[in-house]
Amino acid sequence: MSSEFDVKDALKMGLLTLVAVATTFTAVTNYQIKGLLAGGAAPSANAPAEAPAPDPNEPTKKPSEYHFGIPYEKAVKAKKPMIVLFYADWCGFCVRFMPIFEELYNNHKDQFNFVKVNVEDKKYEAAVKKYEIAAFPTVYMVNTKTDKREQLKNENFGDMAKLDELINDFYKKNK
């Protein structure tokens, strides 16, 4: 009797497995058919997720492709205070920050020398160490006469009025 009971249990398990396989096959087939009807290709289980379309309003120029400001070596010897941006061309935050930095340049170029420092350029290795740069973009306002420096916090990068206020305050204290 126990062998008959085992056969019934085995048949039940086999039937449940068959139902699960059939249900899965039907669901996958329906999913693929819906994709084909929508005009796309049948999705593959191994296909990577599709990347979202790029935002056309998002900046794409690398920081090194912007041409304004003066070289770091010249700025540190000048009597005028400087605003120095430490960046990396591969850094997405740096790419998005550059239009803001350019606007700051346009607003404050009479008060400050503007400088861009590519942290991957070996000639700036000493400056990167001096300023203890560990994240990008990093922006400092520097009184070149006294080497007094103040970092602009990244949390303010989206607020041009706040940035202008911070820069003007630094200038008044360090001209």
Accessible surface in RSA format (square Angstrom, percent):
REM  Atomic radii and reference values for relative SASA: ProtOr
REM  Chains: A
REM  Algorithm: Lee & Richards
REM  Probe-radius: 1.40
REM  Slices: 20
REM RES _ NUM      All-atoms   Total-Side   Main-Chain    Non-polar    All polar
REM                ABS   REL    ABS   REL    ABS   REL    ABS   REL    ABS   REL
RES MET A   1   196.70 101.9 152.20 100.7  44.51 106.0 129.15 109.8  67.56  89.5
RES SER A   2    87.05  73.6  78.51 104.8   8.55  19.7  50.74 108.0  36.31  50.9
RES SER A   3    78.31  66.2  74.69  99.7   3.63   8.4  48.82 104.0  29.49  41.3
RES GLU A   4   104.63  60.1 100.38  75.9   4.25  10.1  36.52  70.6  68.12  55.6
RES PHE A   5   128.85  64.5 126.32  78.2   2.53   6.6 128.24  77.8   0.61   1.7
RES ASP A   6    88.33  61.9  83.49  83.1   4.84  11.4  27.66  65.1  60.67  60.5
RES VAL A   7    86.55  57.0  84.05  76.1   2.50   6.0  86.48  75.1   0.07   0.2
RES LYS A   8   113.99  55.6 112.13  68.8   1.86   4.4  62.11  55.9  51.88  55.3
RES ASP A   9    52.98  37.1  51.83  51.6   1.15   2.7  24.04  56.6  28.94  28.9
RES ALA A  10    64.30  59.1  48.95  75.5  15.34  34.9  56.50  79.6   7.79  20.6
RES LEU A  11   123.88  69.0 117.72  84.2   6.16  15.5 119.79  84.1   4.09  11.0
RES LYS A  12   128.70  62.8 125.36  76.9   3.34   8.0  77.92  70.1  50.78  54.1
RES MET A  13   121.78  63.1 121.55  80.4   0.23   0.6  98.51  83.8  23.27  30.8
RES GLY A  14    40.64  50.1   0.00   N/A  40.64  50.1  34.73  95.3   5.91  13.2
RES LEU A  15   113.36  63.1 108.49  77.6   4.87  12.2 111.37  78.2   1.99   5.3
RES LEU A  16   115.81  64.5 111.35  79.7   4.46  11.2 111.76  78.5   4.05  10.9
RES THR A  17    80.91  57.5  75.97  77.0   4.94  11.8  59.10  79.4  21.82  33.0
RES LEU A  18   115.79  64.5 112.65  80.6   3.14   7.9 115.40  81.0   0.39   1.0
RES VAL A  19    82.47  54.3  80.04  72.5   2.43   5.9  82.45  71.6   0.02   0.1
RES ALA A  20    56.96  52.4  48.91  75.5   8.05  18.3  56.50  79.6   0.46   1.2
RES VAL A  21    92.27  60.7  88.43  80.1   3.83   9.2  91.57  79.6   0.69   1.9
RES ALA A  22    51.37  47.2  45.10  69.6   6.27  14.3  51.08  71.9   0.29   0.8
RES THR A  23    84.30  60.0  78.72  79.8   5.58  13.3  68.37  91.8  15.93  24.1
RES THR A  24    84.93  60.4  80.70  81.8   4.23  10.1  59.29  79.6  25.64  38.8
RES PHE A  25   142.89  71.5 137.76  85.3   5.13  13.4 142.42  86.3   0.48   1.4
RES THR A  26    73.51  52.3  70.68  71.7   2.83   6.7  52.37  70.3  21.14  32.0
RES ALA A  27    57.92  53.3  47.02  72.6  10.90  24.8  53.13  74.8   4.79  12.7
RES VAL A  28    75.19  49.5  73.16  66.2   2.03   4.9  75.19  65.3   0.00   0.0
RES THR A  29    44.25  31.5  44.25  44.9   0.00   0.0  39.45  53.0   4.80   7.3
RES ASN A  30    72.40  49.9  71.06  68.7   1.34   3.2  13.72  33.0  58.68  56.7
RES TYR A  31   139.00  64.9 135.14  76.9   3.87  10.1  98.13  73.7  40.88  50.4
RES GLN A  32    64.56  36.1  64.56  47.2   0.00   0.0   6.06  12.9  58.50  44.4
RES ILE A  33    81.08  46.1  81.08  60.4   0.00   0.0  81.08  58.4   0.00   0.0
RES LYS A  34   143.42  70.0 137.57  84.4   5.85  13.9  83.29  75.0  60.13  64.1
RES GLY A  35    21.05  26.0   0.00   N/A  21.05  26.0  19.85  54.5   1.19   2.7
RES LEU A  36   101.08  56.3  85.18  60.9  15.91  40.0  85.34  59.9  15.74  42.4
RES LEU A  37   147.70  82.3 115.37  82.5  32.33  81.3 118.34  83.1  29.36  79.0
RES ALA A  38    90.93  83.6  47.18  72.8  43.75  99.5  60.57  85.3  30.36  80.4
RES GLY A  39    70.95  87.5   0.00   N/A  70.95  87.5  35.86  98.4  35.09  78.6
RES GLY A  40    41.70  51.4   0.00   N/A  41.70  51.4  33.81  92.8   7.89  17.7
RES ALA A  41    89.73  82.5  64.45  99.5  25.28  57.5  70.42  99.2  19.31  51.2
RES ALA A  42    48.51  44.6  29.51  45.5  19.00  43.2  29.51  41.6  19.00  50.3
RES PRO A  43    46.99  34.2  31.62  28.8  15.37  55.9  40.66  33.6   6.33  39.3
RES SER A  44    64.63  54.6  47.30  63.1  17.32  39.9  38.07  81.1  26.56  37.2
RES ALA A  45   112.71 103.6  63.62  98.2  49.09 111.7  76.74 108.1  35.97  95.3
RES ASN A  46   143.57  99.0 114.06 110.2  29.51  71.1  34.73  83.6 108.83 105.2
RES ALA A  47    57.52  52.9  32.96  50.9  24.56  55.9  38.16  53.7  19.36  51.3
RES PRO A  48   122.45  89.2  98.73  90.0  23.72  86.2 109.77  90.6  12.68  78.8
RES ALA A  49   102.16  93.9  65.89 101.7  36.27  82.5  77.36 108.9  24.80  65.7
RES GLU A  50   171.97  98.7 141.58 107.1  30.39  72.3  57.84 111.9 114.13  93.2
RES ALA A  51    85.93  79.0  60.79  93.8  25.13  57.2  66.15  93.2  19.77  52.4
RES PRO A  52   122.55  89.3 100.53  91.6  22.02  80.0 112.17  92.6  10.37  64.5
RES ALA A  53    92.60  85.1  62.00  95.7  30.60  69.6  67.62  95.2  24.98  66.2
RES PRO A  54   121.51  88.6 101.42  92.5  20.09  73.0 111.46  92.0  10.06  62.5
RES ASP A  55    75.67  53.0  61.57  61.3  14.10  33.3  28.76  67.7  46.91  46.8
RES PRO A  56   129.94  94.7  90.31  82.3  39.63 144.1 103.33  85.3  26.61 165.4
RES ASN A  57   135.14  93.2 104.30 100.8  30.84  74.3  32.39  78.0 102.75  99.3
RES GLU A  58    65.14  37.4  57.47  43.5   7.67  18.3  30.93  59.8  34.21  27.9
RES PRO A  59    40.15  29.3  22.88  20.9  17.27  62.8  35.29  29.1   4.86  30.2
RES THR A  60   121.42  86.4  96.35  97.7  25.08  59.8  69.13  92.9  52.29  79.1
RES LYS A  61    96.66  47.2  93.91  57.6   2.76   6.6  58.59  52.7  38.08  40.6
RES LYS A  62   102.58  50.0 102.58  62.9   0.00   0.0  46.88  42.2  55.70  59.3
RES PRO A  63     0.00   0.0   0.00   0.0   0.00   0.0   0.00   0.0   0.00   0.0
RES SER A  64    46.20  39.0  32.08  42.8  14.12  32.5  23.29  49.6  22.91  32.1
RES GLU A  65    80.93  46.5  73.12  55.3   7.81  18.6  30.62  59.2  50.31  41.1
RES TYR A  66    14.65   6.8  12.09   6.9   2.56   6.7   5.10   3.8   9.55  11.8
RES HIS A  67   167.05  91.3 126.37  87.8  40.68 104.1  93.68  96.5  73.37  85.4
RES PHE A  68    32.26  16.1  11.04   6.8  21.22  55.2  20.40  12.4  11.86  33.9
RES GLY A  69    32.06  39.5   0.00   N/A  32.06  39.5   4.71  12.9  27.35  61.2
RES ILE A  70    47.02  26.8  38.10  28.4   8.92  21.5  42.02  30.3   5.00  13.6
RES PRO A  71    77.54  56.5  68.66  62.6   8.88  32.3  77.18  63.7   0.36   2.2
RES TYR A  72    24.22  11.3  23.94  13.6   0.28   0.7  18.75  14.1   5.47   6.7
RES GLU A  73    76.19  43.7  74.17  56.1   2.02   4.8  62.22 120.4  13.96  11.4
RES LYS A  74   131.59  64.2 123.81  76.0   7.78  18.5  77.99  70.2  53.61  57.1
RES ALA A  75     0.00   0.0   0.00   0.0   0.00   0.0   0.00   0.0   0.00   0.0
RES VAL A  76    52.76  34.7  37.48  33.9  15.28  36.8  37.52  32.6  15.23  41.3
RES LYS A  77   172.47  84.1 138.31  84.9  34.17  81.4  93.71  84.4  78.76  83.9
RES ALA A  78    30.75  28.3  16.76  25.9  13.98  31.8  26.25  37.0   4.50  11.9
RES LYS A  79   164.13  80.1 155.83  95.6   8.30  19.8 104.23  93.8  59.89  63.8
RES LYS A  80    71.47  34.9  64.70  39.7   6.77  16.1  40.80  36.7  30.67  32.7
RES PRO A  81     7.92   5.8   7.49   6.8   0.43   1.6   7.82   6.5   0.09   0.6
RES MET A  82     0.94   0.5   0.94   0.6   0.00   0.0   0.94   0.8   0.00   0.0
RES ILE A  83     0.00   0.0   0.00   0.0   0.00   0.0   0.00   0.0   0.00   0.0
RES VAL A  84     0.00   0.0   0.00   0.0   0.00   0.0   0.00   0.0   0.00   0.0
RES LEU A  85     0.43   0.2   0.43   0.3   0.00   0.0   0.43   0.3   0.00   0.0
RES PHE A  86     0.00   0.0   0.00   0.0   0.00   0.0   0.00   0.0   0.00   0.0
RES TYR A  87    10.98   5.1  10.98   6.2   0.00   0.0   0.00   0.0  10.98  13.5
RES ALA A  88     0.00   0.0   0.00   0.0   0.00   0.0   0.00   0.0   0.00   0.0
RES ASP A  89    31.77  22.3  27.84  27.7   3.93   9.3  14.23  33.5  17.54  17.5
RES TRP A  90   167.47  67.2 133.97  64.8  33.51  78.7 142.54  76.0  24.93  40.4
RES CYS A  91     7.57   5.7   5.61   6.3   1.96   4.6   1.96   5.0   5.61   6.0
RES GLY A  92    35.06  43.2   0.00   N/A  35.06  43.2  25.88  71.0   9.18  20.6
RES PHE A  93   136.12  68.1 133.09  82.4   3.03   7.9 133.79  81.1   2.33   6.7
RES CYS A  94     0.38   0.3   0.00   0.0   0.38   0.9   0.35   0.9   0.04   0.0
RES VAL A  95    20.85  13.7  20.85  18.9   0.00   0.0  20.85  18.1   0.00   0.0
RES ARG A  96   104.41  43.8  96.01  48.9   8.40  20.0  31.99  43.7  72.41  43.9
RES PHE A  97     6.42   3.2   4.18   2.6   2.24   5.8   6.30   3.8   0.11   0.3
RES MET A  98     0.04   0.0   0.04   0.0   0.00   0.0   0.00   0.0   0.04   0.1
RES PRO A  99    53.47  39.0  46.03  42.0   7.44  27.1  47.23  39.0   6.24  38.8
RES ILE A 100    44.67  25.4  43.90  32.7   0.77   1.9  44.67  32.2   0.00   0.0
RES PHE A 101     0.08   0.0   0.08   0.1   0.00   0.0   0.08   0.0   0.00   0.0
RES GLU A 102    64.52  37.0  64.52  48.8   0.00   0.0   7.75  15.0  56.77  46.3
RES GLU A 103    80.83  46.4  78.68  59.5   2.15   5.1  22.80  44.1  58.03  47.4
RES LEU A 104     0.11   0.1   0.11   0.1   0.00   0.0   0.11   0.1   0.00   0.0
RES TYR A 105    50.09  23.4  50.09  28.5   0.00   0.0  17.18  12.9  32.91  40.6
RES ASN A 106    85.26  58.8  66.26  64.0  19.00  45.7  20.70  49.8  64.56  62.4
RES ASN A 107    73.97  51.0  41.12  39.7  32.86  79.1  15.25  36.7  58.72  56.8
RES HIS A 108     8.02   4.4   6.99   4.9   1.03   2.6   7.56   7.8   0.46   0.5
RES LYS A 109    91.89  44.8  85.22  52.3   6.67  15.9  44.88  40.4  47.01  50.1
RES ASP A 110   128.62  90.1 105.62 105.1  22.99  54.4  35.28  83.0  93.34  93.1
RES GLN A 111    41.18  23.0  39.77  29.1   1.41   3.4  18.82  40.1  22.36  17.0
RES PHE A 112     2.13   1.1   0.00   0.0   2.13   5.5   0.00   0.0   2.13   6.1
RES ASN A 113    19.26  13.3  16.85  16.3   2.42   5.8   2.42   5.8  16.85  16.3
RES PHE A 114     2.23   1.1   0.24   0.2   1.99   5.2   0.38   0.2   1.85   5.3
RES VAL A 115     0.52   0.3   0.18   0.2   0.34   0.8   0.41   0.4   0.11   0.3
RES LYS A 116    36.92  18.0  20.88  12.8  16.03  38.2  13.22  11.9  23.69  25.2
RES VAL A 117     0.00   0.0   0.00   0.0   0.00   0.0   0.00   0.0   0.00   0.0
RES ASN A 118    31.38  21.6  30.58  29.6   0.80   1.9   6.45  15.5  24.93  24.1
RES VAL A 119    25.12  16.5   7.36   6.7  17.75  42.8   7.36   6.4  17.75  48.1
RES GLU A 120   104.61  60.1  77.79  58.8  26.82  63.9  39.19  75.8  65.42  53.4
RES ASP A 121    54.01  37.8  44.89  44.7   9.12  21.6  15.09  35.5  38.93  38.8
RES LYS A 122   166.86  81.4 153.49  94.2  13.37  31.8 103.93  93.5  62.93  67.0
RES LYS A 123   137.42  67.0 101.09  62.0  36.33  86.5  63.24  56.9  74.18  79.0
RES TYR A 124    19.80   9.2  18.87  10.7   0.93   2.4   7.48   5.6  12.32  15.2
RES GLU A 125    78.75  45.2  75.78  57.3   2.97   7.1  33.52  64.8  45.23  36.9
RES ALA A 126    79.33  72.9  67.76 104.6  11.57  26.3  73.73 103.8   5.60  14.8
RES ALA A 127     6.55   6.0   2.47   3.8   4.08   9.3   4.77   6.7   1.78   4.7
RES VAL A 128    26.56  17.5  26.02  23.6   0.54   1.3  26.02  22.6   0.54   1.5
RES LYS A 129   143.48  70.0 127.30  78.1  16.18  38.5  88.60  79.8  54.88  58.5
RES LYS A 130    99.74  48.7  75.99  46.6  23.75  56.5  55.80  50.2  43.94  46.8
RES TYR A 131     5.62   2.6   0.98   0.6   4.64  12.1   1.11   0.8   4.51   5.6
RES GLU A 132   148.67  85.4 123.82  93.7  24.85  59.2  45.58  88.2 103.09  84.2
RES ILE A 133    22.56  12.8   0.84   0.6  21.72  52.4   2.18   1.6  20.38  55.3
RES ALA A 134    98.46  90.5  60.24  93.0  38.21  86.9  68.09  95.9  30.37  80.4
RES ALA A 135    61.74  56.8  56.24  86.8   5.51  12.5  60.46  85.1   1.28   3.4
RES PHE A 136    51.69  25.9  38.12  23.6  13.56  35.3  38.12  23.1  13.56  38.8
RES PRO A 137     4.06   3.0   3.51   3.2   0.55   2.0   3.51   2.9   0.55   3.4
RES THR A 138     9.21   6.6   9.21   9.3   0.00   0.0   3.82   5.1   5.39   8.2
RES VAL A 139     0.00   0.0   0.00   0.0   0.00   0.0   0.00   0.0   0.00   0.0
RES TYR A 140    31.98  14.9  31.98  18.2   0.00   0.0   7.65   5.7  24.33  30.0
RES MET A 141     0.23   0.1   0.23   0.2   0.00   0.0   0.23   0.2   0.00   0.0
RES VAL A 142     2.21   1.5   2.21   2.0   0.00   0.0   2.21   1.9   0.00   0.0
RES ASN A 143    11.83   8.2  11.83  11.4   0.00   0.0   0.00   0.0  11.83  11.4
RES THR A 144    26.12  18.6   1.14   1.2  24.98  59.5   4.49   6.0  21.63  32.7
RES LYS A 145   127.63  62.3  87.18  53.5  40.45  96.3  62.44  56.2  65.19  69.4
RES THR A 146    94.01  66.9  62.24  63.1  31.77  75.7  69.74  93.7  24.27  36.7
RES ASP A 147    59.31  41.5  49.97  49.7   9.35  22.1  29.78  70.1  29.54  29.5
RES LYS A 148    99.18  48.4  90.28  55.4   8.90  21.2  74.58  67.1  24.60  26.2
RES ARG A 149    78.96  33.2  55.56  28.3  23.40  55.7  17.35  23.7  61.61  37.3
RES GLU A 150    64.05  36.8  60.29  45.6   3.76   8.9  28.24  54.6  35.81  29.2
RES GLN A 151    60.02  33.6  46.97  34.3  13.05  31.1   5.51  11.7  54.51  41.3
RES LEU A 152     0.82   0.5   0.27   0.2   0.55   1.4   0.82   0.6   0.00   0.0
RES LYS A 153   108.44  52.9 107.50  66.0   0.94   2.2  68.90  62.0  39.54  42.1
RES ASN A 154    72.74  50.2  59.12  57.1  13.62  32.8  29.93  72.0  42.81  41.4
RES GLU A 155   152.37  87.5 110.37  83.5  41.99 100.0  49.00  94.8 103.37  84.4
RES ASN A 156    22.43  15.5  22.04  21.3   0.39   0.9   0.39   0.9  22.04  21.3
RES PHE A 157    20.38  10.2  18.89  11.7   1.49   3.9  18.91  11.5   1.47   4.2
RES GLY A 158    78.83  97.2   0.00   N/A  78.83  97.2  39.49 108.4  39.34  88.1
RES ASP A 159    71.15  49.8  66.75  66.4   4.40  10.4  24.14  56.8  47.00  46.9
RES MET A 160    42.96  22.2  36.53  24.2   6.43  15.3  36.58  31.1   6.38   8.4
RES ALA A 161    76.56  70.4  61.48  94.9  15.08  34.3  68.25  96.1   8.31  22.0
RES LYS A 162    75.04  36.6  72.21  44.3   2.83   6.7  35.13  31.6  39.91  42.5
RES LEU A 163     0.00   0.0   0.00   0.0   0.00   0.0   0.00   0.0   0.00   0.0
RES ASP A 164    34.17  23.9  34.17  34.0   0.00   0.0  14.57  34.3  19.60  19.5
RES GLU A 165    90.86  52.2  84.27  63.8   6.59  15.7  31.54  61.0  59.32  48.4
RES LEU A 166    39.03  21.7  37.51  26.8   1.52   3.8  37.66  26.4   1.37   3.7
RES ILE A 167     0.00   0.0   0.00   0.0   0.00   0.0   0.00   0.0   0.00   0.0
RES ASN A 168    50.24  34.6  49.68  48.0   0.56   1.3  10.93  26.3  39.31  38.0
RES ASP A 169    54.92  38.5  53.58  53.3   1.35   3.2  12.50  29.4  42.42  42.3
RES PHE A 170     2.70   1.3   0.56   0.3   2.13   5.6   2.17   1.3   0.52   1.5
RES TYR A 171    52.59  24.6  52.59  29.9   0.00   0.0  17.94  13.5  34.65  42.7
RES LYS A 172   142.18  69.4 122.76  75.3  19.42  46.2  75.65  68.1  66.52  70.9
RES LYS A 173   157.53  76.9 120.20  73.7  37.33  88.9  81.38  73.3  76.15  81.1
RES ASN A 174     8.74   6.0   4.90   4.7   3.84   9.3   3.04   7.3   5.70   5.5
RES LYS A 175   148.08  72.2 106.02  65.1  42.06 100.1  66.55  59.9  81.53  86.8
END  Absolute sums over single chains surface
CHAIN  1 A    11881.3       9789.4       2091.9       7342.7       4538.5
END  Absolute sums over all chains
TOTAL         11881.3       9789.4       2091.9       7342.7       4538.5
